Amino acid sequence: MSVSGGEAYTFKILRYDAREPEKKPLFSTYHVRLIPGLTVLTVLLRIRDELDGTLAFRSSCRAATCGSCAMIINGKPGLACRTQVATFASRTIVLEPLPNLEIIKDLVVDLTPFWTMYERVKPYLVRRSPAPEKEILQTEDDRKRIDQFVNCILCACCYGACEVLRREPDYVGPAALAKLQRFMLDSRDERGENWLETVNTSQGVWGCDTLLRCIDACPKDVRPTDGIVGLRKRLVKNRLKRVFGRDGHED
Ligand code: SF4
């Protein structure tokens, strides 16, 4: 890890192994010298290769596309692969696993609750019409409506940042709700407005405190709160239509 002429950094990494629950989580400290331009993920790979082969973390694409290296970096959720060490004023970098999820080992968390909620919103095109012979066309304007939500890489940074999930583990969560809005806005989806009733609950769209932590946490500039607020508006509009036979809100 030592590089001649590199800057001295201290990495403090939370260690825990769910197979040994009697041992409390603790931080391991690694002193390294780094050349400028390295990402947190590069350093993690080198710590594991050169200093401590027992360190556990996930990574895959190294290009902010797979979302697997999400973790807490100096107190904030982020992707290790797109976070340069030199961006921090401090020479001490603290790495912790994403909150709101059980730790399996070190920086690896059990994403089962995240994926369970994601599955609940049926994150795919629901069609009722007969399948077309070719692709289902979409105008540029229609595509623009879903642009930001399509960028989601399912890293779970927003899930880890969500304050509601700390007290309400059954809350559907920002990423899944944003994904639902992505399909509700998609001109090709035919699931219908009634489907929204599945999230018309205090653990669904009404559970969000609109603290915007998910927006701050998202490394891909998705704004999950926008999706949640959009779903709320839709529900209110549908309700007004049913009760008064008119629209109460614009989309
Ligand atoms: Fe990650 Fe952003 Fe998708 Fe949440 S909305 S899972 S933070 S990419």
Boltz pocket constraint, residues with backbone or C-beta under 6 A from the ligand:
constraints:
  - pocket:
      binder: B
      contacts: [[A, 67], [A, 151], [A, 152], [A, 153], [A, 154], [A, 155], [A, 156], [A, 157], [A, 158], [A, 159], [A, 174], [A, 175], [A, 178], [A, 214], [A, 217], [A, 218], [A, 219], [A, 220], [A, 221], [A, 222], [A, 224]]
      max_distance: 6.0
